[in-house]
Amino acid sequence: MSDPRPATGARIEPWREDDLELLQQLVGDPAMMEHLGGPESPEQIAGRHARYLQQGPPGAGRMFRIVDEPGGAAAGSVGYWERAWRGGEVYEIGWAVAPAFQGRGLARTATALAIGAARAERRHRWLHAFPSAGNPPSNAICRRLGFTLLEELPFEYPPGHVMQCNDWRLDLRPAPGQ
């Protein structure tokens, strides 16, 4: 049976002051946070929003809102940030799409755009994603975007909550000739 929802496109834009309500939908919703330790409190969401608004120095990472096309509605978030991993510095990437917009490829499209932005930074060779091992849609995005599955491992997120994640890695070096 085919999906009755039409396929749509996505674009990414820098995170904005008026994206607090979107963030509340994404990380304040128990269903959305099922694989990430449960919903965040209003105080945690406000703190996260403030961090998303602060763009660090060039190359430190960026947060974006995902915009549904052609309608222009804010549909989710995607971003990458620096982290120490296995003795080196890498980028980590993460994404979330509100339930009303899921299943149409927006997360995959927006994540591909964010990967392009991270690649253009030319700061780190590796980009990692750590979706829950029990989250098939997020793991499928990694697979479809060319990440390599390195291993399944226990991962602490949020602090105090250990979950089983897959460590997916993508080489950010430009392809030959670019």
C-alpha positions as CSV (number, residue, x, y, z in Angstrom):
1,M,0.0,0.0,0.0
2,S,1.4,3.4,-0.9
3,D,1.7,6.3,1.5
4,P,-1.2,8.8,1.0
5,R,0.9,11.8,2.1
6,P,2.6,13.7,-0.7
7,A,6.3,13.7,-0.9
8,T,7.7,17.1,0.0
9,G,11.0,18.8,0.1
10,A,12.9,20.5,2.9
11,R,15.3,23.3,3.4
12,I,17.3,24.3,6.5
13,E,17.6,27.8,8.0
14,P,19.5,29.0,11.0
15,W,17.7,28.5,14.4
16,R,15.6,31.5,15.3
17,E,14.3,33.2,18.4
18,D,10.7,32.2,17.5
19,D,11.6,28.5,17.3
20,L,11.0,27.9,21.0
21,E,7.5,26.5,20.3
22,L,8.9,24.1,17.7
23,L,11.5,23.0,20.2
24,Q,8.8,22.3,22.8
25,Q,7.0,20.1,20.3
26,L,10.2,18.2,19.6
27,V,11.8,17.6,23.0
28,G,8.9,18.2,25.3
29,D,6.8,15.4,23.7
30,P,7.1,12.0,25.4
31,A,6.5,10.2,22.0
32,M,9.2,12.2,20.3
33,M,11.7,11.6,23.2
34,E,10.9,7.9,23.5
35,H,14.4,6.9,22.3
36,L,16.2,9.7,24.1
37,G,15.4,9.3,27.8
38,G,12.0,11.0,28.0
39,P,10.7,14.6,27.5
40,E,12.7,17.6,28.7
41,S,11.3,20.0,31.4
42,P,10.4,23.6,30.4
43,E,13.6,24.8,32.0
44,Q,15.7,22.3,30.0
45,I,13.9,23.3,26.8
46,A,14.6,27.0,27.5
47,G,18.3,26.3,28.1
48,R,18.5,24.2,24.9
49,H,16.8,27.0,22.9
50,A,19.3,29.5,24.3
51,R,22.2,27.2,23.3
52,Y,20.8,26.8,19.8
53,L,20.6,30.5,19.3
54,Q,24.3,31.0,20.2
55,Q,26.3,30.3,17.1
56,G,29.8,29.6,18.2
57,P,33.0,30.4,16.3
58,P,33.2,29.2,12.7
59,G,33.5,25.4,12.6
60,A,32.1,24.9,16.1
61,G,28.8,23.6,14.8
62,R,25.4,24.9,13.9
63,M,21.7,24.3,14.6
64,F,19.0,24.6,12.0
65,R,15.3,24.6,11.7
66,I,13.9,22.2,9.1
67,V,11.4,24.0,6.9
68,D,8.8,21.9,5.0
69,E,8.4,22.8,1.3
70,P,6.4,24.1,-0.4
71,G,4.4,25.2,2.6
72,G,7.1,26.9,4.6
73,A,6.1,25.4,8.0
74,A,8.8,24.7,10.6
75,A,8.9,20.9,10.8
76,G,11.9,20.0,12.9
77,S,15.5,20.6,13.8
78,V,18.9,19.3,12.6
79,G,22.4,20.3,13.6
80,Y,25.9,19.3,14.2
81,W,28.4,20.1,16.9
82,E,31.9,19.3,18.1
83,R,32.6,16.5,20.5
84,A,35.5,14.5,21.7
85,W,35.2,10.9,20.6
86,R,37.6,8.0,20.9
87,G,40.7,10.3,21.4
88,G,39.8,12.8,18.7
89,E,37.6,15.7,17.8
90,V,34.6,14.9,15.5
91,Y,31.3,16.4,14.6
92,E,28.1,14.8,15.9
93,I,24.8,15.2,14.1
94,G,21.3,14.9,15.3
95,W,17.8,15.6,13.9
96,A,14.1,15.5,14.9
97,V,11.0,16.0,12.8
98,A,7.6,16.7,14.4
99,P,5.0,13.9,14.0
100,A,2.8,15.8,11.6
101,F,5.7,16.0,9.1
102,Q,7.2,12.5,9.6
103,G,7.4,9.9,6.8
104,R,8.0,12.2,3.9
105,G,11.7,12.3,3.8
106,L,12.2,15.7,5.4
107,A,14.6,14.4,8.0
108,R,16.8,12.7,5.4
109,T,16.8,15.7,3.1
110,A,17.5,18.2,5.9
111,T,20.2,15.9,7.3
112,A,21.9,15.7,3.9
113,L,21.8,19.5,3.8
114,A,23.4,19.8,7.3
115,I,26.1,17.3,6.2
116,G,26.9,19.6,3.3
117,A,27.3,22.5,5.7
118,A,29.5,20.4,8.0
119,R,31.6,19.3,5.1
120,A,32.0,22.9,3.9
121,E,33.5,23.8,7.3
122,R,36.5,21.6,6.4
123,R,37.2,21.3,10.1
124,H,36.7,17.7,11.0
125,R,37.1,14.6,8.9
126,W,34.5,12.5,10.7
127,L,30.8,13.1,11.4
128,H,29.1,10.7,13.8
129,A,25.4,10.0,14.5
130,F,24.3,8.0,17.6
131,P,20.7,7.0,17.1
132,S,19.1,4.5,19.5
133,A,19.6,0.9,18.3
134,G,15.8,0.6,18.7
135,N,15.0,3.5,16.3
136,P,14.7,2.0,12.8
137,P,13.8,5.3,11.0
138,S,16.9,7.2,12.3
139,N,19.2,4.2,11.6
140,A,17.7,4.0,8.0
141,I,18.6,7.7,7.5
142,C,22.2,7.0,8.4
143,R,22.3,4.0,6.0
144,R,20.7,5.9,3.2
145,L,23.1,8.9,3.6
146,G,26.2,6.7,3.3
147,F,27.2,6.5,7.0
148,T,29.1,3.3,8.0
149,L,27.8,1.4,11.0
150,L,30.8,1.0,13.4
151,E,29.2,-0.7,16.4
152,E,26.4,-0.8,18.9
153,L,27.4,0.5,22.2
154,P,26.0,1.8,25.5
155,F,25.7,5.6,25.3
156,E,24.8,8.0,28.1
157,Y,22.1,10.5,27.0
158,P,20.8,12.4,28.7
159,P,23.2,12.4,31.6
160,G,22.2,9.6,34.0
161,H,20.4,7.6,31.3
162,V,22.3,4.9,29.5
163,M,20.8,3.6,26.2
164,Q,22.0,1.3,23.4
165,C,23.0,3.3,20.4
166,N,24.5,2.6,17.0
167,D,27.7,4.5,16.2
168,W,27.4,5.6,12.6
169,R,30.4,7.4,10.9
170,L,30.6,9.5,7.7
171,D,33.8,10.7,6.1
172,L,33.5,14.5,5.5
173,R,36.5,14.8,3.1
174,P,35.4,16.2,-0.2
175,A,35.1,13.7,-3.0
176,P,37.9,13.7,-5.5
177,G,37.7,16.6,-7.9
178,Q,35.7,18.8,-5.5
